Amino acid sequence: MRYSPALFNLPENLLKSIYPIMKYQLTLFFLSIGLLLHAQDEPELAPAPRPEVKIYSTSGGELIFSFADVENGGGSINSNLRFTGFFHLGEYWHFDFTDNFGMITGFGLRNIGMITKDDGILTREHVGLFDENDEVKIKRRSYSFGVPLALKFGNFNRRTFVFAGAEAELMFHYKEKLFVNGNKEDKFNEWFSDRTNLLNPSIFGGIQFPGGVNLKFKYYLLDFLDPDYSERINGNLVQPYRGLTSNIFYISLSVNLRNKFERGDRGRYDEDDRT
């Protein structure tokens, strides 16, 4: 190819030396444009999704078989097994961090108490209703509202796991029944009674089987009856529970049914599989 010095107003030798450089630059330019257009056509890679905590709730009641370790002045007091199924209600939220590790919280409403025989406790309501030769049985119970917190480990895909935790319970309604020689002689109840420890913490543990069947053991850390409770009998200030220990523990059986699917869990299970 020949170049006209008149056209470019440059010496012909100079143009011949510049031409190869311009050719390579133009080739690199169009190659870069092509690569850029090709890169824009490629789909963007989505970032890896973060692990999502699966959250769902369960509901159920309890059948409670409770016992009491009762002593007065160092001597053991006879206590009976107490069974109750009413009124117990639980609503629990599950947080599954993985398929094998999670946490449980929520709330529970339950009826707890103890039954003692000839415990030697005399309160103002029972003055004159029995004497030392009578057979005396007293049923004491309180409704409680509790908030648990527990860790769980197991196979969550099969709804099977073990759990352990603690719970704080508010004793808000106390009731007492007196039986003398097998006959009911008296009963009374109180809201937010001073007779019991208003707040009573507990520890618990258990296992859940497939189908939501739940077996649990619980132990209350404080006395059921408050040793510091005082009242006046015939004008004298007395503490009827002074020197008394009254620790309650129980075994419960329940069926916790899974509610509608919640965050992070939709579509994972069949609609009729909610236990």
C-alpha positions as CSV (number, residue, x, y, z in Angstrom):
1,M,0.0,0.0,0.0
2,R,1.2,3.4,-0.9
3,Y,0.5,6.6,1.1
4,S,0.3,10.1,-0.2
5,P,2.5,12.6,1.6
6,A,0.3,15.3,0.4
7,L,-2.7,13.8,2.1
8,F,-1.1,13.3,5.5
9,N,1.6,16.0,5.1
10,L,4.1,13.4,6.6
11,P,7.1,11.7,5.1
12,E,6.3,8.3,3.6
13,N,8.8,6.4,5.8
14,L,7.2,7.7,8.9
15,L,3.8,6.6,7.9
16,K,5.2,3.1,7.1
17,S,6.6,2.8,10.6
18,I,3.4,4.0,12.3
19,Y,1.0,1.7,10.4
20,P,1.9,-1.6,12.1
21,I,1.5,0.0,15.5
22,M,-2.0,1.4,14.6
23,K,-3.0,-2.0,13.2
24,Y,-2.2,-3.8,16.5
25,Q,-3.9,-1.2,18.6
26,L,-7.1,-1.4,16.5
27,T,-7.0,-5.2,16.8
28,L,-6.7,-5.0,20.6
29,F,-9.4,-2.4,20.7
30,F,-12.0,-4.5,18.8
31,L,-11.0,-7.6,20.8
32,S,-11.6,-5.8,24.1
33,I,-15.0,-4.6,22.9
34,G,-15.9,-8.2,21.9
35,L,-14.9,-9.6,25.3
36,L,-16.8,-6.9,27.1
37,L,-20.0,-7.6,25.1
38,H,-19.6,-11.3,25.7
39,A,-19.1,-10.8,29.5
40,Q,-22.3,-8.8,29.6
41,D,-24.2,-11.7,28.1
42,E,-23.1,-14.1,30.8
43,P,-25.6,-14.5,33.7
44,E,-24.4,-13.2,37.0
45,L,-23.7,-15.8,39.7
46,A,-26.0,-15.4,42.6
47,P,-24.4,-15.3,46.1
48,A,-24.7,-18.5,48.1
49,P,-27.8,-18.3,50.3
50,R,-27.2,-17.9,54.0
51,P,-28.4,-20.7,56.3
52,E,-31.9,-19.9,57.5
53,V,-33.3,-20.6,61.0
54,K,-36.4,-22.7,60.8
55,I,-39.1,-21.4,63.1
56,Y,-42.3,-23.1,64.0
57,S,-44.7,-23.7,66.9
58,T,-46.3,-26.6,68.7
59,S,-49.3,-26.8,71.0
60,G,-50.3,-29.3,73.6
61,G,-51.3,-30.2,77.2
62,E,-49.8,-32.4,79.9
63,L,-50.7,-35.3,82.1
64,I,-48.8,-34.6,85.3
65,F,-47.8,-37.1,87.9
66,S,-46.3,-35.1,90.7
67,F,-44.5,-36.0,94.0
68,A,-43.4,-33.9,96.9
69,D,-40.4,-34.2,99.2
70,V,-41.9,-32.7,102.4
71,E,-40.2,-32.5,105.8
72,N,-41.1,-30.6,109.0
73,G,-38.4,-30.0,111.5
74,G,-36.2,-32.7,110.0
75,G,-38.9,-35.4,110.0
76,S,-40.4,-36.7,106.8
77,I,-44.1,-36.1,106.1
78,N,-46.2,-38.6,104.1
79,S,-47.2,-37.3,100.7
80,N,-49.3,-39.0,98.0
81,L,-48.9,-39.1,94.3
82,R,-50.9,-36.4,92.7
83,F,-52.3,-36.8,89.2
84,T,-53.9,-34.0,87.2
85,G,-54.7,-33.4,83.6
86,F,-56.6,-30.1,83.9
87,F,-56.0,-27.3,83.1
88,H,-52.7,-27.6,81.3
89,L,-51.9,-25.7,78.1
90,G,-48.6,-25.1,76.3
91,E,-47.5,-23.1,73.3
92,Y,-43.9,-23.5,72.3
93,W,-41.7,-21.9,69.6
94,H,-38.9,-24.0,68.1
95,F,-35.8,-22.5,66.5
96,D,-34.0,-25.1,64.4
97,F,-30.5,-23.7,63.7
98,T,-29.5,-27.0,61.9
99,D,-31.3,-30.4,61.4
100,N,-29.8,-31.5,64.8
101,F,-29.5,-28.5,67.1
102,G,-32.1,-26.0,68.2
103,M,-33.8,-24.0,70.9
104,I,-37.3,-24.0,72.5
105,T,-39.2,-21.2,74.3
106,G,-42.8,-20.2,74.7
107,F,-45.2,-20.4,77.6
108,G,-47.1,-23.0,79.7
109,L,-50.2,-22.9,82.0
110,R,-50.4,-25.7,84.4
111,N,-51.8,-27.0,87.7
112,I,-49.2,-28.1,90.2
113,G,-49.4,-29.0,93.9
114,M,-49.0,-31.7,96.6
115,I,-51.1,-33.9,98.9
116,T,-49.9,-34.5,102.5
117,K,-51.2,-36.6,105.3
118,D,-51.0,-35.5,109.0
119,D,-48.4,-32.8,108.3
120,G,-49.1,-31.0,111.6
121,I,-49.7,-27.7,109.8
122,L,-52.4,-25.5,111.3
123,T,-53.7,-22.4,109.6
124,R,-56.4,-20.0,110.7
125,E,-58.9,-21.4,108.2
126,H,-58.6,-24.9,109.9
127,V,-58.7,-23.9,113.6
128,G,-61.3,-26.1,115.4
129,L,-61.9,-28.4,112.4
130,F,-59.7,-31.3,113.6
131,D,-57.7,-32.5,116.6
132,E,-54.6,-34.6,117.0
133,N,-56.5,-37.9,116.9
134,D,-58.1,-37.2,113.5
135,E,-56.7,-38.4,110.1
136,V,-56.0,-35.3,108.2
137,K,-55.3,-34.9,104.5
138,I,-54.7,-31.6,102.8
139,K,-54.6,-31.0,99.0
140,R,-52.7,-27.9,98.0
141,R,-52.3,-26.6,94.5
142,S,-51.5,-23.5,92.5
143,Y,-52.0,-22.5,88.9
144,S,-48.8,-21.3,87.3
145,F,-47.7,-19.4,84.2
146,G,-44.3,-20.4,83.1
147,V,-41.8,-19.3,80.4
148,P,-39.2,-22.0,79.5
149,L,-35.9,-21.9,77.7
150,A,-34.3,-25.1,76.5
151,L,-31.8,-26.5,74.1
152,K,-32.6,-29.6,72.0
153,F,-30.5,-32.1,70.1
154,G,-31.6,-34.9,67.8
155,N,-33.0,-35.7,64.4
156,F,-35.5,-32.9,63.6
157,N,-36.5,-34.4,60.3
158,R,-37.9,-37.3,62.3
159,R,-39.2,-35.1,65.1
160,T,-37.1,-37.0,67.6
161,F,-34.9,-35.2,70.1
162,V,-33.8,-34.8,73.7
163,F,-34.0,-31.4,75.5
164,A,-33.0,-29.7,78.7
165,G,-33.5,-26.3,80.2
166,A,-35.0,-24.1,82.9
167,E,-38.3,-22.3,83.5
168,A,-39.5,-19.5,85.6
169,E,-43.1,-19.9,86.9
170,L,-45.5,-17.4,88.4
171,M,-47.9,-19.0,91.0
172,F,-51.0,-16.9,90.5
173,H,-53.9,-18.8,92.0
174,Y,-53.7,-21.0,95.2
175,K,-56.3,-23.5,96.4
176,E,-56.5,-25.7,99.4
177,K,-58.8,-28.5,100.5
178,L,-59.0,-30.1,103.9
179,F,-60.2,-33.7,104.5
180,V,-60.8,-35.0,108.0
181,N,-61.3,-38.8,108.4
182,G,-62.0,-39.0,104.7
183,N,-64.6,-36.2,104.7
184,K,-64.1,-32.8,103.0
185,E,-64.4,-30.2,105.7
186,D,-63.1,-27.0,104.2
187,K,-61.7,-25.4,101.0
188,F,-60.6,-21.9,100.1
189,N,-58.6,-20.2,97.3
190,E,-56.5,-17.0,96.9
191,W,-55.2,-15.0,94.0
192,F,-51.4,-14.3,94.2
193,S,-51.3,-15.9,97.6
194,D,-48.4,-15.2,100.0
195,R,-48.6,-18.9,101.1
196,T,-46.6,-20.0,98.1
197,N,-43.4,-18.6,96.6
198,L,-44.7,-16.2,94.0
199,L,-41.9,-17.0,91.5
200,N,-40.5,-20.6,91.5
201,P,-37.8,-21.5,89.0
202,S,-37.4,-25.1,87.8
203,I,-35.1,-27.2,85.8
204,F,-36.3,-29.9,83.4
205,G,-35.3,-32.4,80.7
206,G,-36.9,-35.0,78.5
207,I,-37.3,-36.7,75.2
208,Q,-39.7,-36.3,72.3
209,F,-40.6,-39.3,70.3
210,P,-41.9,-39.5,66.7
211,G,-45.5,-38.2,66.5
212,G,-44.9,-35.5,69.1
213,V,-45.2,-37.7,72.2
214,N,-43.2,-36.0,74.9
215,L,-41.9,-37.4,78.2
216,K,-40.5,-34.8,80.7
217,F,-39.1,-34.6,84.2
218,K,-39.2,-31.3,86.1
219,Y,-37.8,-30.3,89.6
220,Y,-38.8,-27.0,91.3
221,L,-35.8,-25.3,93.0
222,L,-37.8,-23.5,95.8
223,D,-40.3,-24.7,98.4
224,F,-43.9,-24.8,97.2
225,L,-45.0,-23.3,100.5
226,D,-43.2,-20.1,101.6
227,P,-41.6,-20.7,105.0
228,D,-41.7,-16.9,105.6
229,Y,-45.5,-16.7,105.3
230,S,-47.1,-15.3,108.5
231,E,-50.7,-14.8,109.8
232,R,-52.5,-14.2,113.0
233,I,-54.3,-17.0,114.9
234,N,-56.2,-16.0,118.0
235,G,-54.3,-12.7,118.0
236,N,-50.9,-14.3,117.8
237,L,-48.6,-13.9,114.8
238,V,-47.5,-17.3,113.7
239,Q,-45.6,-18.8,110.7
240,P,-47.3,-22.1,110.0
241,Y,-44.8,-23.2,107.4
242,R,-41.6,-22.3,109.4
243,G,-39.2,-25.2,109.3
244,L,-41.1,-26.9,106.5
245,T,-39.5,-28.0,103.2
246,S,-41.8,-28.7,100.3
247,N,-40.0,-29.4,97.1
248,I,-42.2,-30.6,94.2
249,F,-41.1,-32.6,91.2
250,Y,-43.1,-34.4,88.5
251,I,-43.1,-36.6,85.4
252,S,-45.4,-35.5,82.6
253,L,-46.6,-37.0,79.4
254,S,-47.9,-34.9,76.5
255,V,-48.5,-34.8,72.8
256,N,-47.3,-31.6,71.1
257,L,-48.9,-31.0,67.8
258,R,-47.2,-28.9,65.2
259,N,-49.1,-25.8,64.1
260,K,-49.1,-24.3,60.6
261,F,-45.7,-24.0,58.9
262,E,-43.7,-20.9,59.7
263,R,-40.7,-19.1,58.4
264,G,-38.0,-21.2,56.7
265,D,-40.1,-24.3,56.6
266,R,-42.8,-23.9,54.0
267,G,-43.0,-26.7,51.5
268,R,-40.6,-28.9,53.3
269,Y,-43.1,-31.3,54.7
270,D,-46.5,-32.6,53.6
271,E,-49.4,-30.6,54.7
272,D,-50.8,-33.4,56.9
273,D,-47.5,-34.1,58.7
274,R,-47.6,-31.7,61.6
275,T,-46.5,-33.6,64.6
